[in-house]
Amino acid sequence: MSTTDANINTQTGTHPVDPYKTQNFEDPPLPQKIEELVEFINQVKFGMLTTKQSEGDFLASRCMALAATENGGVDLIFHTNLFSGKTMDLTVHPTETNMSFLDPISGAWASISGTASVIGDPAIVKKYYSPALKAWLGDMGDGVHDGGPSDPRIGVIKLEAKLATHVVAHKGVIGRAYETVKGAVQGSVPHVNGIREFSLKELAEWRRTHQE
């Protein structure tokens, strides 16, 4: 049972155990959910990639820029240095991966969990190569490790989404502030966002019908 369905019994009656989620949860048609999620992450572009460290049980997060999406938007593409710590994390713990995005102005956010793969195939690297990578990799002056599309250090991370949450902001800053203050005074939960969840089944079906 999800927290949307769970209730708690009190002296004043039965109430949802998570009133914020109950008040703001919405489930529009899957095409709309996917399209608006993909539009959001492409607009925000930057987010935090969280992995489980290759040695130990701790988590590590770092800022990443979305490079592209595949299969109708449910698989995310990022650039990486194949010799970086995150690459080792993903190789050892590929299924314990999360990418989150936040728009600090509207308060909208998205969280995408899934299975990551690290790809060093030169054809894939060249397909998604960006000249901006030179700024992060530098040029070693040997004609090989130059930050170009054939630099053997460059790889691609592909995150295949398995579960996702997208919180859509339905009100602006003033509207959210008003509803929040009103809720605090009245003891009610404000309806300011739309909480959308994507199941494993939904994402798999979308991927199947939008295979590239």
N, CA, C and O of each residue as an XYZ file, in Angstrom:
848
protein
N       0.845     -1.192      0.000
C       0.000      0.000      0.000
C       0.882      1.244      0.000
O       1.835      1.333      0.774
N       0.566      2.197     -0.862
C       1.336      3.434     -0.894
C       0.819      4.382      0.173
O      -0.259      4.177      0.732
N       1.605      5.433      0.454
C       1.175      6.408      1.455
C      -0.015      7.212      0.974
O      -0.688      7.864      1.773
N      -0.288      7.173     -0.338
C      -1.460      7.866     -0.863
C      -2.733      7.198     -0.359
O      -3.749      7.862     -0.154
N      -2.674      5.868     -0.157
C      -3.849      5.106      0.247
C      -3.923      4.887      1.757
O      -4.999      4.605      2.285
N      -2.799      5.013      2.457
C      -2.759      4.694      3.879
C      -3.435      5.780      4.707
O      -3.331      6.968      4.402
N      -4.127      5.353      5.757
C      -4.832      6.281      6.642
C      -4.429      6.045      8.090
O      -3.882      4.999      8.440
N      -4.707      7.030      8.913
C      -4.455      6.923     10.342
C      -5.731      7.319     11.075
O      -6.377      8.307     10.724
N      -6.087      6.550     12.087
C      -7.301      6.822     12.858
C      -6.975      7.730     14.044
O      -6.063      7.450     14.822
N      -7.726      8.813     14.169
C      -7.544      9.751     15.280
C      -8.891      9.987     15.950
O      -9.910      9.440     15.527
N      -8.888     10.796     16.986
C     -10.129     11.108     17.693
C     -11.084     11.915     16.827
O     -12.285     11.962     17.093
N     -10.551     12.547     15.794
C     -11.409     13.356     14.915
C     -11.788     12.613     13.644
O     -12.405     13.184     12.745
N     -11.417     11.334     13.569
C     -11.778     10.561     12.397
C     -10.569      9.977     11.691
O      -9.459      9.970     12.224
N     -10.805      9.489     10.485
C      -9.748      8.869      9.690
C      -9.117      9.901      8.767
O      -9.817     10.628      8.062
N      -7.801      9.958      8.777
C      -7.079     10.933      7.968
C      -5.944     10.246      7.211
O      -5.417      9.235      7.676
N      -5.567     10.777      6.063
C      -4.436     10.195      5.336
C      -3.152     10.345      6.137
O      -2.923     11.381      6.760
N      -2.320      9.319      6.124
C      -1.083      9.361      6.895
C      -0.092     10.365      6.306
O       0.757     10.901      7.018
N      -0.206     10.614      5.001
C       0.638     11.619      4.340
C      -0.286     12.607      3.631
O      -0.506     12.483      2.426
N      -0.827     13.582      4.354
C      -1.813     14.495      3.769
C      -1.263     15.332      2.620
O      -2.003     15.667      1.695
N       0.013     15.672      2.663
C       0.588     16.470      1.568
C       0.519     15.697      0.256
O       0.114     16.239     -0.772
N       0.919     14.426      0.298
C       0.895     13.628     -0.923
C      -0.534     13.381     -1.385
O      -0.825     13.451     -2.579
N      -1.417     13.095     -0.453
C      -2.817     12.857     -0.808
C      -3.430     14.079     -1.479
O      -4.162     13.951     -2.460
N      -3.137     15.248     -0.958
C      -3.703     16.489     -1.487
C      -3.141     16.841     -2.857
O      -3.843     17.431     -3.679
N      -1.888     16.489     -3.113
C      -1.223     16.948     -4.327
C      -0.991     15.862     -5.376
O      -0.516     16.157     -6.473
N      -1.317     14.622     -5.055
C      -1.080     13.531     -6.002
C      -1.991     13.656     -7.216
O      -3.172     13.977     -7.088
N      -1.425     13.397     -8.401
C      -2.217     13.392     -9.632
C      -1.647     12.344    -10.581
O      -0.463     12.014    -10.517
N      -2.489     11.832    -11.450
C      -2.061     10.770    -12.362
C      -2.651     10.996    -13.751
O      -3.587     10.301    -14.144
N      -2.110     11.967    -14.501
C      -2.593     12.213    -15.860
C      -2.199     11.065    -16.783
O      -1.453     10.179    -16.368
N      -2.683     11.060    -18.026
C      -2.319     10.002    -18.968
C      -0.799      9.877    -19.101
O      -0.075     10.870    -19.022
N      -0.329      8.650    -19.303
C       1.110      8.399    -19.358
C       1.841      9.264    -20.385
O       2.902      9.800    -20.065
N       1.319      9.426    -21.612
C       2.038     10.288    -22.571
C       2.268     11.699    -22.041
O       3.340     12.270    -22.243
N       1.275     12.262    -21.368
C       1.433     13.602    -20.799
C       2.481     13.595    -19.691
O       3.319     14.493    -19.612
N       2.427     12.574    -18.835
C       3.400     12.498    -17.743
C       4.825     12.416    -18.277
O       5.716     13.124    -17.808
N       5.028     11.548    -19.257
C       6.372     11.362    -19.811
C       6.849     12.623    -20.511
O       7.966     13.087    -20.280
N       5.995     13.176    -21.370
C       6.393     14.349    -22.152
C       6.746     15.533    -21.254
O       7.706     16.254    -21.525
N       5.980     15.735    -20.198
C       6.253     16.867    -19.312
C       7.473     16.606    -18.429
O       8.182     17.545    -18.067
N       7.723     15.353    -18.080
C       8.941     15.019    -17.342
C      10.173     15.267    -18.209
O      11.143     15.879    -17.763
N      10.126     14.788    -19.446
C      11.265     14.950    -20.357
C      11.516     16.428    -20.644
O      12.662     16.875    -20.680
N      10.446     17.174    -20.845
C      10.592     18.614    -21.069
C      11.250     19.278    -19.859
O      12.108     20.148    -20.012
N      10.849     18.868    -18.669
C      11.392     19.466    -17.449
C      12.883     19.188    -17.298
O      13.660     20.115    -17.065
N      13.294     17.935    -17.425
C      14.709     17.618    -17.199
C      15.595     18.216    -18.284
O      16.759     18.529    -18.033
N      15.053     18.377    -19.490
C      15.832     19.021    -20.549
C      15.986     20.515    -20.299
O      17.012     21.105    -20.639
N      14.969     21.122    -19.708
C      15.052     22.544    -19.380
C      16.014     22.788    -18.220
O      16.828     23.710    -18.267
N      15.918     21.967    -17.188
C      16.783     22.135    -16.018
C      18.219     21.736    -16.349
O      19.169     22.425    -15.980
N      18.358     20.626    -17.042
C      19.625     20.104    -17.572
C      20.594     19.602    -16.502
O      21.130     18.501    -16.628
N      20.823     20.385    -15.463
C      21.786     19.998    -14.431
C      21.075     19.358    -13.241
O      19.991     19.783    -12.840
N      21.704     18.336    -12.694
C      21.126     17.666    -11.540
C      22.199     16.935    -10.762
O      23.388     17.063    -11.056
N      21.778     16.166     -9.768
C      22.709     15.436     -8.914
C      22.591     13.937     -9.167
O      21.522     13.346     -9.017
N      23.708     13.341     -9.552
C      23.781     11.900     -9.767
C      24.285     11.251     -8.482
O      25.378     11.565     -8.011
N      23.493     10.349     -7.919
C      23.861      9.676     -6.677
C      24.165      8.213     -6.951
O      23.383      7.510     -7.593
N      25.315      7.763     -6.454
C      25.739      6.382     -6.625
C      26.147      5.808     -5.275
O      26.382      6.544     -4.317
N      26.226      4.495     -5.217
C      26.797      3.833     -4.041
C      28.279      3.634     -4.309
O      28.659      3.115     -5.358
N      29.114      4.046     -3.367
C      30.547      3.969     -3.581
C      31.004      2.532     -3.795
O      30.486      1.599     -3.181
N      31.980      2.377     -4.674
C      32.450      1.036     -5.042
C      33.048      0.294     -3.853
O      32.980     -0.933     -3.784
N      33.634      1.039     -2.918
C      34.207      0.433     -1.720
C      33.496      0.995     -0.491
O      33.734      2.135     -0.094
N      32.634      0.197      0.100
C      31.897      0.651      1.271
C      30.419      0.807      0.997
O      29.936      0.477     -0.086
N      29.700      1.317      1.996
C      28.248      1.425      1.912
C      27.750      2.862      1.832
O      26.546      3.102      1.918
N      28.649      3.808      1.668
C      28.238      5.205      1.624
C      27.796      5.617      0.225
O      28.173      5.002     -0.773
N      26.983      6.677      0.176
C      26.524      7.226     -1.093
C      27.358      8.445     -1.455
O      27.893      9.132     -0.586
N      27.457      8.699     -2.754
C      28.171      9.877     -3.241
C      27.315     10.549     -4.302
O      26.703      9.882     -5.136
N      27.275     11.869     -4.263
C      26.513     12.637     -5.255
C      27.426     13.657     -5.907
O      28.323     14.215     -5.276
N      27.174     13.885     -7.188
C      27.915     14.925     -7.898
C      27.016     15.513     -8.973
O      26.110     14.856     -9.485
N      27.293     16.778     -9.302
C      26.488     17.465    -10.310
C      26.831     16.941    -11.692
O      28.003     16.770    -12.028
N      25.803     16.686    -12.491
C      25.978     16.199    -13.859
C      25.063     16.990    -14.786
O      24.021     17.499    -14.374
N      25.474     17.080    -16.034
C      24.660     17.745    -17.052
C      24.067     16.695    -17.978
O      24.782     15.837    -18.496
N      22.774     16.764    -18.180
C      22.105     15.841    -19.092
C      22.590     16.102    -20.514
O      22.512     17.229    -21.001
N      23.089     15.067    -21.177
C      23.600     15.217    -22.540
C      22.539     14.899    -23.583
O      22.493     15.528    -24.641
N      21.681     13.919    -23.283
C      20.648     13.504    -24.241
C      19.715     12.518    -23.544
O      19.948     12.115    -22.405
N      18.654     12.140    -24.254
C      17.766     11.080    -23.782
C      17.526     10.103    -24.919
O      17.691     10.439    -26.092
N      17.133      8.889    -24.557
C      16.829      7.864    -25.550
C      15.493      7.205    -25.216
O      14.958      7.356    -24.118
N      14.976      6.474    -26.198
C      13.772      5.668    -26.009
C      12.605      6.468    -25.440
O      12.014      6.112    -24.421
N      12.299      7.546    -26.127
C      11.167      8.370    -25.729
C      11.417      9.199    -24.496
O      10.478      9.733    -23.906
N      12.681      9.318    -24.090
C      13.024     10.174    -22.964
C      13.235      9.477    -21.642
O      13.626     10.125    -20.671
N      12.988      8.159    -21.564
C      13.075      7.476    -20.269
C      14.459      6.915    -19.965
O      14.684      6.377    -18.881
N      15.388      7.036    -20.909
C      16.771      6.651    -20.663
C      17.638      7.894    -20.806
O      17.594      8.575    -21.830
N      18.423      8.188    -19.782
C      19.190      9.424    -19.724
C      20.648      9.176    -20.081
O      21.227      8.153    -19.714
N      21.233     10.128    -20.801
C      22.615     10.022    -21.258
C      23.460     11.127    -20.625
O      23.065     12.292    -20.602
N      24.630     10.740    -20.112
C      25.576     11.689    -19.525
C      26.981     11.377    -20.030
O      27.284     10.237    -20.382
N      27.826     12.390    -20.064
C      29.235     12.174    -20.377
C      29.979     11.809    -19.099
O      29.567     12.190    -18.002
N      31.075     11.072    -19.245
C      31.889     10.746    -18.079
C      33.336     10.524    -18.474
O      33.644     10.213    -19.625
N      34.210     10.688    -17.508
C      35.601     10.259    -17.650
C      35.632      8.797    -17.208
O      35.290      8.487    -16.067
N      36.033      7.915    -18.090
C      36.003      6.489    -17.785
C      36.893      6.111    -16.604
O      36.777      5.011    -16.063
N      37.769      7.006    -16.209
C      38.684      6.708    -15.108
C      38.305      7.458    -13.825
O      39.120      7.578    -12.910
N      37.089      7.954    -13.762
C      36.634      8.692    -12.581
C      36.035      7.748    -11.543
O      35.718      6.595    -11.835
N      35.887      8.269    -10.324
C      35.326      7.468     -9.251
C      33.897      7.034     -9.509
O      33.513      5.917     -9.162
N      33.107      7.905    -10.114
C      31.698      7.551    -10.350
C      31.573      6.392    -11.325
O      30.640      5.593    -11.238
N      32.529      6.304    -12.265
C      32.509      5.201    -13.220
C      32.708      3.871    -12.504
O      32.042      2.886    -12.821
N      33.618      3.844    -11.544
C      33.832      2.627    -10.762
C      32.605      2.324     -9.907
O      32.200      1.168     -9.788
N      32.014      3.358     -9.311
C      30.792      3.159     -8.517
C      29.714      2.465     -9.343
O      29.099      1.496     -8.898
N      29.495      2.976    -10.549
C      28.425      2.462    -11.404
C      28.734      1.064    -11.925
O      27.822      0.274    -12.169
N      30.004      0.762    -12.093
C      30.394     -0.567    -12.553
C      30.127     -1.609    -11.473
O      29.694     -2.722    -11.772
N      30.385     -1.249    -10.221
C      30.195     -2.177     -9.103
C      28.739     -2.227     -8.649
O      28.230     -3.294     -8.308
N      28.065     -1.069     -8.644
C      26.678     -0.991     -8.156
C      25.780     -0.320     -9.211
O      25.294      0.787     -8.976
N      25.555     -0.950    -10.340
C      24.793     -0.301    -11.421
C      23.328     -0.046    -11.109
O      22.733      0.883    -11.655
N      22.735     -0.859    -10.236
C      21.293     -0.720     -9.977
C      20.991      0.261     -8.853
O      19.827      0.580     -8.612
N      22.006      0.738     -8.171
C      21.790      1.659     -7.051
C      22.167      3.070     -7.485
O      23.128      3.663     -6.995
N      21.380      3.582     -8.416
C      21.687      4.864     -9.054
C      20.451      5.753     -9.073
O      19.343      5.291     -9.345
N      20.653      7.023     -8.784
C      19.554      7.991     -8.824
C      20.040      9.302     -9.421
O      21.166      9.734     -9.175
N      19.178      9.924    -10.206
C      19.455     11.248    -10.758
C      18.302     12.152    -10.370
O      17.140     11.812    -10.592
N      18.616     13.307     -9.791
C      17.567     14.241     -9.380
C      17.789     15.603    -10.013
O      18.924     16.030    -10.225
N      16.687     16.277    -10.310
C      16.708     17.598    -10.928
C      15.835     18.537    -10.107
O      14.813     18.120     -9.561
N      16.237     19.809    -10.017
C      15.472     20.797     -9.256
C      15.463     22.131     -9.978
O      16.498     22.611    -10.440
N      14.275     22.726    -10.068
C      14.147     24.108    -10.518
C      13.971     24.956     -9.262
O      12.888     24.951     -8.676
N      15.002     25.685     -8.831
C      14.914     26.428     -7.573
C      13.920     27.582     -7.603
O      13.511     28.071     -6.550
N      13.531     28.018     -8.787
C      12.578     29.123     -8.889
C      11.151     28.641     -8.639
O      10.436     29.197     -7.805
N      10.749     27.613     -9.361
C       9.371     27.125     -9.242
C       9.200     26.107     -8.124
O       8.092     25.903     -7.626
N      10.306     25.464     -7.727
C      10.215     24.412     -6.728
C       9.913     23.051     -7.321
O       9.830     22.068     -6.586
N       9.746     22.968     -8.640
C       9.495     21.687     -9.299
C      10.756     20.825     -9.231
O      11.872     21.344     -9.249
N      10.569     19.509     -9.153
C      11.727     18.623     -9.114
C      11.374     17.261     -9.684
O      10.204     16.921     -9.857
N      12.411     16.495     -9.970
C      12.218     15.138    -10.475
C      13.300     14.237     -9.904
O      14.445     14.653     -9.730
N      12.927     13.005     -9.616
C      13.855     11.999     -9.118
C      13.699     10.751     -9.976
O      12.595     10.230    -10.133
N      14.813     10.276    -10.528
C      14.774      9.130    -11.435
C      15.768      8.084    -10.951
O      16.968      8.347    -10.878
N      15.267      6.899    -10.623
C      16.115      5.794    -10.181
C      16.134      4.716    -11.256
O      15.146      4.501    -11.958
N      17.271      4.046    -11.372
C      17.330      3.015    -12.388
C      18.643      2.271    -12.408
O      19.399      2.261    -11.436
N      18.891      1.648    -13.547
C      20.099      0.863    -13.751
C      21.022      1.600    -14.704
O      20.622      1.980    -15.804
N      22.256      1.798    -14.273
C      23.216      2.544    -15.085
C      24.183      1.601    -15.788
O      24.529      0.540    -15.269
N      24.605      2.002    -16.962
C      25.655      1.284    -17.676
C      26.683      2.291    -18.153
O      26.337      3.406    -18.544
N      27.940      1.899    -18.119
C      29.039      2.750    -18.573
C      29.477      2.253    -19.940
O      29.841      1.088    -20.098
N      29.440      3.139    -20.925
C      29.687      2.763    -22.318
C      30.942      3.454    -22.830
O      31.075      4.675    -22.748
N      31.860      2.653    -23.359
C      33.084      3.203    -23.933
C      33.164      3.023    -25.430
O      34.184      3.342    -26.040
N      32.095      2.512    -26.038
C      32.053      2.284    -27.487
C      32.344      3.590    -28.220
O      31.604      4.558    -28.044
N      33.405      3.649    -29.043
C      33.763      4.889    -29.738
C      32.629      5.480    -30.570
O      32.502      6.701    -30.665
N      31.805      4.624    -31.174
C      30.705      5.122    -31.999
C      29.668      5.846    -31.147
O      29.139      6.882    -31.553
N      29.378      5.302    -29.970
C      28.416      5.940    -29.067
C      28.998      7.227    -28.505
O      28.301      8.237    -28.397
N      30.275      7.188    -28.148
C      30.934      8.384    -27.614
C      30.894      9.513    -28.636
O      30.584     10.653    -28.292
N      31.205      9.203    -29.881
C      31.208     10.230    -30.928
C      29.797     10.752    -31.193
O      29.610     11.926    -31.512
N      28.810      9.871    -31.058
C      27.422     10.275    -31.287
C      27.009     11.375    -30.313
O      26.297     12.308    -30.686
N      27.453     11.262    -29.080
C      27.025     12.210    -28.048
C      28.123     13.196    -27.642
O      27.962     13.942    -26.676
N      29.211     13.198    -28.362
C      30.346     14.063    -28.003
C      29.969     15.544    -28.050
O      29.192     15.982    -28.898
N      30.543     16.296    -27.115
C      30.379     17.748    -27.083
C      31.757     18.391    -26.932
O      32.549     17.948    -26.101
N      32.059     19.431    -27.721
C      33.348     20.121    -27.596
C      33.586     20.682    -26.193
O      34.730     20.914    -25.802
N      32.515     20.897    -25.443
C      32.653     21.425    -24.083
C      33.427     20.476    -23.175
O      33.933     20.896    -22.134
N      33.528     19.207    -23.551
C      34.249     18.237    -22.734
C      35.730     18.571    -22.617
O      36.383     18.180    -21.650
N      36.258     19.287    -23.594
C      37.678     19.647    -23.559
C      38.018     20.457    -22.315
O      39.119     20.351    -21.775
N      37.068     21.264    -21.868
C      37.314     22.097    -20.692
C      37.488     21.258    -19.431
O      38.166     21.682    -18.495
N      36.886     20.076    -19.397
C      36.934     19.237    -18.203
C      38.053     18.205    -18.256
O      38.529     17.745    -17.218
N      38.472     17.843    -19.464
C      39.490     16.805    -19.602
C      40.882     17.347    -19.884
O      41.882     16.705    -19.563
N      40.944     18.532    -20.485
C      42.240     19.111    -20.808
C      42.919     18.394    -21.970
O      42.407     17.403    -22.491
N      44.069     18.907    -22.363
C      44.855     18.343    -23.461
C      46.228     17.972    -22.920
O      46.982     18.844    -22.488
N      46.556     16.691    -22.941
C      47.834     16.221    -22.416
C      48.983     16.422    -23.396
O      50.142     16.167    -23.068
N      48.655     16.880    -24.598
C      49.689     17.189    -25.570
C      50.305     15.993    -26.270
O      51.347     16.120    -26.913
N      49.670     14.827    -26.153
C      50.224     13.639    -26.809
C      49.492     13.275    -28.090
O      49.784     12.256    -28.715
N      48.528     14.127    -28.480
C      47.772     13.855    -29.694
C      46.700     12.800    -29.524
O      45.997     12.468    -30.478
N      46.568     12.277    -28.335
C      45.569     11.233    -28.055
C      44.600     11.709    -26.973
O      43.387     11.752    -27.178
N      45.155     12.059    -25.836
C      44.337     12.522    -24.707
C      44.155     14.033    -24.813
O      44.728     14.799    -24.039
N      43.352     14.439    -25.776
C      43.203     15.866    -26.093
C      41.803     16.408    -25.846
O      41.515     17.556    -26.182
N      40.933     15.594    -25.263
C      39.562     16.030    -25.022
C      38.690     15.993    -26.257
O      37.548     16.451    -26.227
N      39.216     15.452    -27.340
C      38.454     15.348    -28.580
C      37.583     14.105    -28.596
O      37.600     13.325    -27.643
N      36.820     13.909    -29.666
C      35.878     12.784    -29.729
C      36.538     11.406    -29.692
O      35.868     10.412    -29.412
N      37.839     11.333    -29.971
C      38.541     10.045    -29.943
C      39.359      9.848    -28.673
O      40.072      8.852    -28.546
N      39.266     10.774    -27.744
C      39.993     10.663    -26.475
C      39.509      9.411    -25.739
O      38.321      9.307    -25.434
N      40.403      8.459    -25.447
C      39.983      7.196    -24.816
C      39.459      7.351    -23.393
O      38.924      6.401    -22.821
N      39.609      8.531    -22.826
C      39.086      8.744    -21.470
C      37.586      8.992    -21.467
O      36.931      8.807    -20.442
N      37.034      9.408    -22.601
C      35.627      9.814    -22.652
C      34.696      8.613    -22.788
O      34.899      7.744    -23.636
N      33.691      8.582    -21.953
C      32.680      7.545    -22.028
C      31.293      8.140    -21.852
O      31.133      9.351    -21.704
N      30.315      7.282    -21.871
C      28.915      7.689    -21.736
C      28.259      6.865    -20.633
O      28.443      5.650    -20.556
N      27.504      7.532    -19.793
C      26.677      6.852    -18.799
C      25.244      6.840    -19.315
O      24.702      7.876    -19.698
N      24.644      5.669    -19.321
C      23.236      5.544    -19.703
C      22.456      5.075    -18.481
O      22.726      4.004    -17.938
N      21.500      5.872    -18.059
C      20.650      5.521    -16.920
C      19.283      5.099    -17.437
O      18.524      5.915    -17.959
N      18.980      3.823    -17.287
C      17.691      3.274    -17.712
C      16.711      3.415    -16.554
O      16.826      2.721    -15.544
N      15.753      4.313    -16.708
C      14.829      4.619    -15.615
C      13.958      3.417    -15.257
O      13.400      2.756    -16.133
N      13.852      3.149    -13.966
C      13.005      2.077    -13.452
C      11.843      2.624    -12.616
O      10.734      2.092    -12.658
N      12.108      3.684    -11.862
C      11.089      4.367    -11.067
C      11.366      5.858    -11.136
O      12.520      6.275    -11.227
N      10.317      6.656    -11.093
C      10.520      8.106    -11.142
C       9.386      8.831    -10.430
O       8.265      8.333    -10.327
N       9.712     10.015     -9.947
C       8.731     10.930     -9.373
C       8.977     12.301     -9.973
O      10.118     12.752    -10.065
N       7.905     12.961    -10.379
C       8.010     14.316    -10.930
C       7.005     15.191    -10.194
O       5.802     14.933    -10.231
N       7.496     16.215     -9.533
C       6.625     17.158     -8.839
C       6.512     18.414     -9.688
O       7.490     19.133     -9.890
N       5.312     18.668    -10.179
C       5.034     19.798    -11.059
C       4.519     20.964    -10.226
O       3.610     20.796     -9.412
N       5.089     22.130    -10.425
C       4.641     23.316     -9.689
C       3.417     23.909    -10.373
O       3.481     24.288    -11.542
N       2.302     23.989     -9.648
C       1.063     24.525    -10.215
C       0.829     25.989     -9.844
O      -0.057     26.640    -10.396
N       1.618     26.494     -8.919
C       1.463     27.892     -8.506
C       2.829     28.561     -8.469
O       3.849     27.901     -8.273
N       2.840     29.880     -8.658
C       4.075     30.636     -8.596
C       4.516     30.869     -7.162
O       3.919     30.345     -6.221
N       5.571     31.662     -7.006
C       6.125     31.918     -5.677
C       5.087     32.545     -4.755
O       4.934     32.124     -3.609
N       4.371     33.556     -5.257
C       3.371     34.235     -4.429
C       2.220     33.298     -4.095
O       1.744     33.263     -2.960
N       1.778     32.541     -5.091
C       0.679     31.611     -4.873
C       1.030     30.537     -3.860
O       0.204     30.175     -3.022
N       2.255     30.025     -3.934
C       2.688     29.004     -2.979
C       2.761     29.576     -1.569
O       2.355     28.938     -0.598
N       3.289     30.795     -1.483
C       3.403     31.428     -0.162
C       2.028     31.643      0.456
O       1.830     31.402      1.647
N       1.080     32.097     -0.361
C      -0.276     32.351      0.133
C      -0.922     31.057      0.616
O      -1.489     31.006      1.708
N      -0.833     30.006     -0.210
C      -1.459     28.739      0.152
C      -0.807     28.133      1.392
O      -1.482     27.519      2.218
N       0.507     28.309      1.517
C       1.214     27.763      2.675
C       0.801     28.470      3.959
O       0.549     27.826      4.977
N       0.731     29.796      3.906
C       0.305     30.563      5.081
C      -1.138     30.226      5.439
O      -1.473     30.052      6.611
N      -1.985     30.135      4.420
C      -3.389     29.796      4.661
C      -3.506     28.420      5.307
O      -4.303     28.215      6.223
N      -2.696     27.477      4.813
C      -2.732     26.138      5.378
C      -2.282     26.111      6.826
O      -2.846     25.394      7.652
N      -1.244     26.915      7.128
C      -0.739     26.959      8.499
C      -1.782     27.538      9.451
O      -1.907     27.091     10.591
N      -2.526     28.531      8.978
C      -3.551     29.172      9.808
C      -4.756     28.263      9.989
O      -5.295     28.145     11.089
N      -5.177     27.620      8.901
C      -6.390     26.809      8.925
C      -6.135     25.357      9.331
O      -7.075     24.612      9.610
N      -4.862     24.959      9.362
C      -4.557     23.574      9.698
C      -4.795     22.623      8.544
O      -4.970     21.422      8.745
N      -4.803     23.164      7.330
C      -5.011     22.339      6.143
C      -3.723     22.273      5.329
O      -2.828     23.103      5.486
N      -3.647     21.280      4.466
C      -2.458     21.099      3.630
C      -2.665     21.809      2.301
O      -3.678     21.574      1.642
N      -1.745     22.667      1.885
C      -1.921     23.411      0.633
C      -1.804     22.516     -0.596
O      -1.042     21.549     -0.616
N      -2.575     22.863     -1.610
C      -2.484     22.176     -2.900
C      -1.733     23.099     -3.849
O      -2.328     23.963     -4.493
N      -0.416     22.906     -3.928
C       0.421     23.801     -4.728
C       1.202     23.067     -5.809
O       1.736     23.691     -6.727
N       1.269     21.744     -5.701
C       2.045     20.954     -6.655
C       1.230     19.793     -7.192
O       0.158     19.470     -6.681
N       1.762     19.177     -8.229
C       1.209     17.930     -8.726
C       2.273     16.856     -8.578
O       3.316     16.925     -9.228
N       2.024     15.863     -7.730
C       2.986     14.782     -7.520
C       2.641     13.635     -8.462
O       1.562     13.050     -8.373
N       3.554     13.325     -9.350
C       3.325     12.274    -10.342
C       4.353     11.162    -10.160
O       5.546     11.431    -10.023
N       3.899      9.938    -10.160
C       4.789      8.798    -10.002
C       4.766      7.934    -11.258
O       3.742      7.805    -11.928
N       5.913      7.352    -11.555
C       6.070      6.493    -12.729
C       6.498      5.115    -12.241
O       7.536      4.970    -11.595
N       5.699      4.116    -12.552
C       5.999      2.764    -12.088
C       6.974      2.065    -13.033
O       7.207      2.509    -14.157
N       7.531      0.971    -12.549
C       8.417      0.142    -13.365
C       7.697     -0.319    -14.630
O       8.278     -0.325    -15.715
N       6.434     -0.704    -14.483
C       5.652     -1.184    -15.617
C       5.417     -0.080    -16.641
O       5.545     -0.313    -17.843
N       5.075      1.121    -16.175
C       4.822      2.240    -17.087
C       6.066      2.597    -17.891
O       5.993      2.800    -19.103
N       7.198      2.673    -17.218
C       8.432      3.053    -17.898
C       8.875      1.978    -18.881
O       9.371      2.290    -19.964
N       8.697      0.713    -18.506
C       9.070     -0.387    -19.399
C       8.194     -0.394    -20.644
O       8.688     -0.626    -21.747
N       6.902     -0.142    -20.479
C       5.991     -0.114    -21.623
C       6.317      1.050    -22.544
O       6.303      0.898    -23.766
N       6.611      2.211    -21.970
C       6.959      3.378    -22.791
C       8.248      3.114    -23.569
O       8.356      3.457    -24.746
N       9.216      2.504    -22.900
C      10.490      2.184    -23.554
C      10.263      1.205    -24.709
O      10.846      1.356    -25.783
N       9.421      0.213    -24.482
C       9.159     -0.798    -25.511
C       8.534     -0.182    -26.753
O       8.863     -0.574    -27.873
N       7.638      0.776    -26.563
C       6.932      1.374    -27.702
C       7.679      2.558    -28.314
O       7.243      3.113    -29.323
N       8.798      2.945    -27.710
C       9.585      4.065    -28.244
C      11.053      3.680    -28.404
O      11.949      4.521    -28.326
N      11.272      2.383    -28.632
C      12.636      1.876    -28.767
C      13.353      2.537    -29.934
O      12.803      2.645    -31.030
N      14.574      2.976    -29.694
C      15.376      3.614    -30.745
C      16.443      2.655    -31.242
O      17.223      3.004    -32.128
